[in-house]
Amino acid sequence: MTPQYLWLLIFGIVLFIITTDENVAKAFFYVIELAKTNIRKQWWWMTQNPANPVVKYMMYRKNLKLAKELRAKIDKYYEENK
């Protein structure tokens, strides 16, 4: 038996159980939603965690740009009020 037929058999049995029992279908849906939520949580943590060097660099660049803009506004304010 090739692996393709084995997977087809496994998915066929799971599909049969899901279609015949409503509670199993609900449980399957909840497990899929839980997996999606955990994947989104991990993705958010990887892209927002300040311990990540890439995120650190992106925060540094964003803050540097903001500092330059604020410095320009402050200098412009003092030039106008001299």
Residue frames as qw, qx, qy, qz and C-alpha x, y, z in Angstrom:
[[0.000, 0.891, 0.454, 0.000, 0.00, 0.00, 0.00],
 [0.422, 0.409, -0.020, 0.809, 1.48, 3.31, -1.04],
 [0.182, -0.273, -0.461, 0.825, 1.48, 6.29, 1.34],
 [0.258, -0.054, -0.245, -0.933, -1.02, 8.11, -0.86],
 [0.575, -0.305, -0.661, -0.374, -3.60, 5.37, -0.38],
 [0.460, -0.307, -0.669, 0.496, -2.90, 5.27, 3.34],
 [0.013, -0.162, -0.197, 0.967, -3.54, 9.02, 3.65],
 [0.421, -0.138, -0.462, -0.768, -6.65, 8.69, 1.49],
 [0.564, -0.329, -0.757, -0.023, -7.92, 5.93, 3.78],
 [0.314, -0.291, -0.533, 0.730, -7.22, 7.97, 6.94],
 [0.146, 0.106, -0.021, -0.983, -8.89, 11.11, 5.56],
 [0.472, -0.203, -0.647, -0.564, -11.80, 9.03, 4.27],
 [0.484, -0.385, -0.750, 0.233, -12.41, 7.53, 7.72],
 [0.163, -0.290, -0.346, 0.877, -12.14, 10.95, 9.38],
 [0.262, -0.007, -0.301, -0.917, -14.50, 12.48, 6.82],
 [0.497, -0.307, -0.754, -0.300, -16.99, 9.65, 7.35],
 [0.396, -0.411, -0.657, 0.493, -16.94, 10.13, 11.13],
 [0.032, -0.200, -0.111, 0.973, -17.29, 13.92, 10.78],
 [0.363, -0.094, -0.449, -0.811, -20.28, 13.62, 8.44],
 [0.531, -0.332, -0.762, -0.165, -22.08, 11.00, 10.54],
 [0.484, -0.573, -0.532, 0.394, -21.71, 12.58, 14.00],
 [0.060, 0.904, 0.153, 0.395, -22.54, 16.25, 14.58],
 [0.566, -0.811, 0.111, 0.098, -20.55, 16.46, 17.83],
 [0.761, -0.139, 0.322, 0.546, -17.42, 15.21, 16.11],
 [0.405, 0.648, 0.298, 0.572, -17.91, 17.83, 13.41],
 [0.236, -0.948, -0.043, -0.210, -18.19, 20.56, 16.06],
 [0.721, -0.584, 0.233, 0.292, -15.10, 19.26, 17.85],
 [0.703, 0.209, 0.341, 0.588, -13.19, 19.15, 14.56],
 [0.175, 0.841, 0.206, 0.469, -14.22, 22.74, 13.82],
 [0.451, -0.889, 0.069, -0.048, -13.12, 23.90, 17.27],
 [0.790, -0.316, 0.287, 0.440, -9.77, 22.13, 16.96],
 [0.551, 0.478, 0.302, 0.614, -9.17, 23.79, 13.58],
 [0.072, -0.923, -0.108, -0.363, -10.08, 27.21, 15.05],
 [0.664, -0.715, 0.149, 0.159, -7.77, 26.58, 18.02],
 [0.766, -0.007, 0.306, 0.566, -4.92, 25.69, 15.67],
 [0.332, 0.717, 0.243, 0.563, -5.52, 28.85, 13.60],
 [0.330, -0.926, -0.023, -0.181, -5.54, 30.98, 16.74],
 [0.756, -0.519, 0.225, 0.330, -2.31, 29.46, 18.01],
 [0.667, 0.277, 0.304, 0.621, -0.62, 29.96, 14.65],
 [0.105, 0.850, 0.172, 0.486, -1.74, 33.63, 14.57],
 [0.551, -0.832, 0.060, 0.015, -0.51, 34.09, 18.14],
 [0.786, -0.251, 0.276, 0.493, 2.90, 32.62, 17.32],
 [0.495, 0.541, 0.292, 0.614, 3.15, 34.76, 14.15],
 [0.147, -0.934, -0.090, -0.313, 2.30, 37.89, 16.12],
 [0.684, -0.684, 0.159, 0.196, 4.85, 37.01, 18.77],
 [0.755, 0.027, 0.301, 0.582, 7.57, 36.43, 16.17],
 [0.350, 0.606, 0.274, 0.659, 6.86, 39.72, 14.41],
 [0.233, -0.865, -0.085, -0.437, 6.32, 41.90, 17.51],
 [0.811, -0.506, -0.124, 0.266, 8.75, 40.51, 20.10],
 [0.069, 0.963, -0.258, 0.042, 11.44, 43.12, 20.87],
 [0.643, -0.495, 0.556, 0.180, 13.95, 40.37, 21.63],
 [0.780, 0.409, 0.399, 0.257, 13.94, 39.52, 17.91],
 [0.405, -0.377, 0.225, 0.802, 16.85, 41.37, 16.24],
 [0.167, 0.368, 0.592, 0.697, 14.87, 42.09, 13.07],
 [0.229, -0.822, -0.502, -0.137, 12.05, 43.65, 15.08],
 [0.481, -0.653, -0.088, 0.578, 14.61, 45.59, 17.12],
 [0.354, -0.063, 0.392, 0.847, 16.11, 47.00, 13.95],
 [0.002, -0.585, -0.604, -0.542, 12.69, 47.94, 12.56],
 [0.363, -0.838, -0.382, 0.143, 11.79, 49.69, 15.82],
 [0.488, -0.455, 0.099, 0.738, 15.15, 51.49, 15.79],
 [0.238, 0.192, 0.494, 0.814, 14.61, 52.77, 12.24],
 [0.164, -0.733, -0.574, -0.326, 11.05, 53.87, 13.01],
 [0.450, -0.791, -0.245, 0.335, 12.14, 55.70, 16.16],
 [0.462, -0.246, 0.239, 0.818, 15.08, 57.29, 14.35],
 [0.108, 0.447, 0.542, 0.703, 12.75, 58.61, 11.65],
 [0.320, -0.817, -0.469, -0.100, 10.36, 59.95, 14.29],
 [0.526, -0.607, -0.082, 0.590, 13.23, 61.61, 16.16],
 [0.350, 0.032, 0.362, 0.863, 14.39, 63.35, 12.97],
 [0.076, -0.639, -0.549, -0.534, 10.88, 64.62, 12.27],
 [0.447, -0.809, -0.354, 0.141, 10.46, 65.89, 15.82],
 [0.526, -0.395, 0.073, 0.749, 13.89, 67.55, 15.76],
 [0.215, 0.294, 0.448, 0.817, 12.97, 69.31, 12.51],
 [0.249, -0.766, -0.496, -0.325, 9.70, 70.56, 14.02],
 [0.544, -0.706, -0.210, 0.402, 11.45, 71.77, 17.18],
 [0.458, -0.165, 0.227, 0.844, 14.13, 73.56, 15.17],
 [0.053, 0.503, 0.510, 0.696, 11.47, 75.17, 12.98],
 [0.383, -0.811, -0.440, -0.036, 9.55, 76.30, 16.05],
 [0.532, -0.607, -0.051, 0.589, 12.66, 77.92, 17.59],
 [0.365, 0.101, 0.376, 0.846, 13.59, 79.58, 14.28],
 [0.081, -0.665, -0.518, -0.531, 10.13, 81.15, 14.03],
 [0.479, -0.829, -0.288, -0.026, 10.15, 82.38, 17.65],
 [0.667, -0.104, -0.103, 0.731, 13.65, 83.86, 17.70]]
